[in-house]
Amino acid sequence: MNSNALLSLKQKKLFLFDIDGTLALGDTLYDGSAELLHHIEAIGGKAYYITNNSTRSGRDYVEKFRRAFHLETTEDQFITSGYMTLRFLRKNYADGRIFVLGTVSFIAELRKNGLHITETADEGADCVVVAYDSELTYEKLIQACKILSTTDVPFYATNPDLCCPIDFGFIPDCGAICNMITDSTGKKPVYLGKPSRTVVDLCLELSGFSHDETLVVGDRLYTDIACGINGKVDTCVLFTGEAKPGDMSDTPYPATFCFENVKELLMHCTEAL
């Protein structure tokens, strides 16, 4: 990484952060995260949180940031894969029947927004949607496979993440659930959260900042960094989650910047001023 690349950090005003593995893990905020967020506010910038966690709403995250991190945020700052899925379904399946494999709370959020959600193959479906599901049962997998095997409806999913960080390591995420369904049916999903460039496009539209002023920050190459690359903005990988320094030598998703942690990113952002 040359000095000219590092100097470009002083142009950044719009920061699109992944959360788990990047700014925090569970209820523990990483050292430097709060200071970086305060720095962004001080320079007249904006932070959005682009997470592939579909189990929490923007309101849930506002409450968590206040309770666990002592940080004040607003609902519109959280662009979750669940929210991106909701936007897509309201636009394309407002009058359709949608089979959803997901948590009770995720399904309730979709229904609250006027969508017709089905939970068994016998109810019929115009599409299948799979989300991260901490309440996953084998029966849910059977119902999803039955629809995809016996009909020709589209298959969508919130996010391709294979694993989700937790205090002891990782657990299966939406991508791993989808892989089971794909291996059984031969059908592959279209993912609606990261790495879709739509996530970046929405943040640019909401904030009014330019591509050159934007930086995507994450810990996962095939979702976070790929999302920034697809959205044609600079990216920064932090080695506090899934990605490791050795991964950078042979990846289709090379990050513009690579730092050990968020504190190191903060140091370079403030030094660049």
Salt bridges, closest charged atoms under 4 A:
ASP18 OD1 - LYS194 NZ 3.09
ASP27 OD1 - LYS64 NZ 3.83
ASP27 OD2 - ARG67 NH1 3.41
ASP31 OD2 - LYS263 NZ 3.33
GLU72 OE1 - ARG66 NH2 3.25
GLU75 OE2 - ARG59 NE 3.71
GLU109 OE1 - LYS112 NZ 3.37
GLU119 OE2 - ARG111 NH2 3.05
ASP122 OD1 - LYS146 NZ 3.50
ASP126 OD2 - ARG97 NE 3.81
ASP133 OD2 - LYS140 NZ 2.82
ASP161 OD2 - ARG220 NH1 2.45
ASP201 OD2 - ARG197 NE 3.03
ASP224 OD1 - LYS194 NZ 2.52
ASP234 OD2 - LYS12 NZ 2.80
GLU242 OE1 - ARG220 NE 2.71
